[in-house]
Amino acid sequence: SAHGLPPNDFLVANFNNLDKLEPRIWELWTALLGEHGHAALWLQQYPPAKANRVKQMAQEEGKMDVARLTMTPFFKSDHHIAIKALADVFVDNPTYNAHSTAMDTLWGALPLATLPEQKFAA
């Protein structure tokens, strides 16, 4: 499929910096994907060293098929909103929230799911 995305899966995306990925949310995502065979997780490869670690964690945990984890580099700024809109839903990291990434998501008409938190960044 275009941009290396799985062609027929329900595509759950998060385009935040991988440093914002928190264990409780990662566990939720991988558990859900493990139970839904036609869902895939799409993340950005940033920072690259963290991307390799995320792939390794998915493999070690064995909760989801690692083939359903898609990681892509940053897209050129003039196309990134349209490309990100290829996902079916954007899931946020509630402790940090997406901020400008959420705005890009909404500009692309991509539904966004998040949770309220008590911290400033949330």
Sine and cosine of phi, psi and omega as CSV:
sin_phi,cos_phi,sin_psi,cos_psi,sin_omega,cos_omega
0.00,0.00,0.17,-0.99,-0.01,-1.00
-0.87,0.49,0.66,-0.75,0.09,-1.00
0.90,0.44,0.34,0.94,0.03,-1.00
0.97,0.26,0.31,0.95,-0.02,-1.00
-1.00,0.05,0.54,-0.84,0.03,-1.00
-0.90,0.43,0.71,-0.70,-0.16,-0.99
-0.95,0.31,-0.55,0.83,-0.15,-0.99
-0.87,-0.49,0.06,1.00,-0.05,-1.00
-0.99,0.10,0.39,-0.92,0.21,-0.98
-0.97,0.24,0.88,-0.48,-0.19,-0.98
-0.99,-0.16,0.94,-0.34,0.04,-1.00
-0.99,-0.10,0.82,-0.57,-0.13,-0.99
-0.83,-0.56,0.50,-0.87,0.18,-0.98
-0.58,-0.81,0.86,-0.51,-0.07,-1.00
-0.95,-0.30,0.27,0.96,0.04,-1.00
-0.95,0.31,0.35,-0.94,0.17,-0.99
-0.82,0.57,0.72,-0.69,-0.04,-1.00
-0.89,0.46,-0.30,0.95,0.08,-1.00
-0.91,0.41,-0.33,0.94,0.03,-1.00
-0.99,0.12,-0.14,0.99,-0.03,-1.00
-0.93,0.36,0.82,-0.57,-0.04,-1.00
-0.93,-0.38,0.51,-0.86,-0.10,-0.99
-0.82,0.57,-0.69,0.73,-0.06,-1.00
-0.91,0.41,-0.56,0.83,0.02,-1.00
-0.97,0.24,-0.66,0.75,0.07,-1.00
-0.84,0.54,-0.71,0.71,0.01,-1.00
-0.88,0.47,-0.65,0.76,0.04,-1.00
-0.90,0.45,-0.76,0.65,-0.02,-1.00
-0.86,0.51,-0.74,0.67,-0.06,-1.00
-0.93,0.36,-0.55,0.83,0.06,-1.00
-0.91,0.42,-0.71,0.70,0.01,-1.00
-0.90,0.45,-0.69,0.72,0.00,-1.00
-0.92,0.38,-0.54,0.84,0.05,-1.00
-0.91,0.42,-0.47,0.89,-0.02,-1.00
-1.00,-0.05,-0.26,0.97,-0.04,-1.00
-0.87,-0.50,0.99,-0.14,-0.12,-0.99
-0.91,0.42,-0.23,0.97,0.00,-1.00
-0.94,-0.35,0.43,0.90,0.05,-1.00
-0.90,-0.44,0.55,-0.83,0.04,-1.00
-0.72,-0.70,0.46,-0.89,0.00,-1.00
-0.96,-0.29,0.78,-0.63,-0.02,-1.00
-0.90,-0.43,0.88,-0.47,0.02,-1.00
-0.83,-0.56,0.36,-0.93,0.12,-0.99
-1.00,0.04,0.56,-0.83,0.02,-1.00
-0.99,0.12,0.90,0.45,0.00,-1.00
-0.57,-0.82,0.80,-0.60,-0.12,0.99
-0.96,0.30,0.48,-0.88,-0.09,-1.00
-0.82,0.57,-0.65,0.76,0.00,-1.00
-0.89,0.46,-0.60,0.80,0.02,-1.00
-0.94,0.33,-0.56,0.83,0.02,-1.00
-0.86,0.51,-0.69,0.72,0.03,-1.00
-0.89,0.46,-0.63,0.77,0.01,-1.00
-0.92,0.39,-0.62,0.78,0.02,-1.00
-0.89,0.45,-0.70,0.72,0.05,-1.00
-0.87,0.49,-0.67,0.74,0.01,-1.00
-0.90,0.45,-0.68,0.73,0.03,-1.00
-0.87,0.50,-0.71,0.71,-0.01,-1.00
-0.87,0.50,-0.66,0.75,0.02,-1.00
-0.91,0.41,-0.73,0.68,-0.04,-1.00
-0.91,0.42,-0.64,0.77,-0.05,-1.00
-0.95,0.32,-0.58,0.81,0.05,-1.00
0.93,0.36,0.29,0.96,0.00,-1.00
-0.98,0.20,-0.45,0.89,-0.02,-1.00
-0.69,-0.72,0.40,-0.92,0.08,-1.00
-0.95,0.33,0.88,-0.48,-0.06,-1.00
-0.87,0.49,-0.39,0.92,0.05,-1.00
-0.91,0.42,-0.30,0.95,0.02,-1.00
-1.00,-0.07,0.23,0.97,0.11,-0.99
-0.96,-0.28,0.92,-0.39,-0.01,-1.00
-0.95,-0.32,0.78,-0.63,0.04,-1.00
-0.83,-0.56,0.78,-0.62,-0.02,-1.00
-0.81,-0.58,0.44,-0.90,0.06,-1.00
-0.96,0.27,0.09,-1.00,0.10,-1.00
-0.86,0.52,0.57,-0.82,0.08,-1.00
-0.99,-0.16,0.42,-0.91,0.04,-1.00
-0.84,0.54,0.62,-0.79,-0.13,-0.99
-0.86,0.51,-0.49,0.87,-0.03,-1.00
-0.98,0.19,-0.13,0.99,0.00,-1.00
-0.83,-0.56,-0.17,0.98,-0.21,-0.98
-0.90,0.43,-0.55,0.84,0.00,-1.00
-0.92,0.38,-0.69,0.72,0.01,-1.00
-0.91,0.41,-0.63,0.78,0.00,-1.00
-0.93,0.37,-0.70,0.71,0.00,-1.00
-0.90,0.44,-0.46,0.89,0.02,-1.00
-0.93,0.36,-0.10,0.99,0.07,-1.00
-0.95,0.32,-0.26,0.96,0.05,-1.00
-0.96,0.28,0.24,-0.97,0.04,-1.00
-1.00,-0.07,-0.53,0.85,0.03,-1.00
-0.40,-0.92,0.58,-0.82,0.10,-0.99
-0.98,-0.19,0.81,-0.59,0.07,-1.00
-0.95,-0.31,0.75,-0.66,-0.11,-0.99
-1.00,-0.06,0.29,-0.96,0.16,-0.99
-0.99,-0.12,0.98,-0.20,-0.20,-0.98
-0.90,0.43,-0.44,0.90,0.00,-1.00
-0.93,0.38,-0.58,0.81,-0.06,-1.00
-0.96,-0.30,-0.49,0.87,-0.09,-1.00
0.88,0.48,0.28,-0.96,-0.15,-0.99
-1.00,0.03,-0.36,0.93,0.00,-1.00
0.80,0.61,-0.90,-0.43,-0.06,-1.00
-0.92,0.39,-0.48,0.88,0.07,-1.00
-0.90,0.44,-0.60,0.80,0.06,-1.00
-0.90,0.43,-0.64,0.76,0.03,-1.00
-0.89,0.45,-0.69,0.73,0.05,-1.00
-0.87,0.50,-0.67,0.75,0.01,-1.00
-0.86,0.50,-0.74,0.67,-0.02,-1.00
-0.93,0.37,-0.59,0.81,0.07,-1.00
-0.88,0.47,-0.51,0.86,0.03,-1.00
-1.00,0.10,0.11,0.99,0.02,-1.00
0.90,0.44,0.48,0.88,0.04,-1.00
-1.00,-0.06,0.81,-0.58,0.04,-1.00
-0.86,0.51,0.57,-0.82,-0.05,-1.00
-0.83,-0.55,0.77,-0.63,0.05,-1.00
-0.90,-0.43,0.78,-0.62,0.02,-1.00
-0.54,-0.84,0.04,-1.00,0.03,-1.00
-0.77,-0.63,0.56,-0.83,0.08,-1.00
-0.96,0.26,0.55,-0.83,0.06,-1.00
-0.74,-0.67,0.13,-0.99,-0.05,-1.00
-0.99,-0.13,-0.16,0.99,-0.05,-1.00
-0.99,0.10,0.34,-0.94,-0.02,-1.00
-0.85,0.53,-0.75,0.66,-0.07,-1.00
-0.89,0.46,-0.47,0.88,-0.01,-1.00
-0.98,0.19,0.00,0.00,0.00,0.00
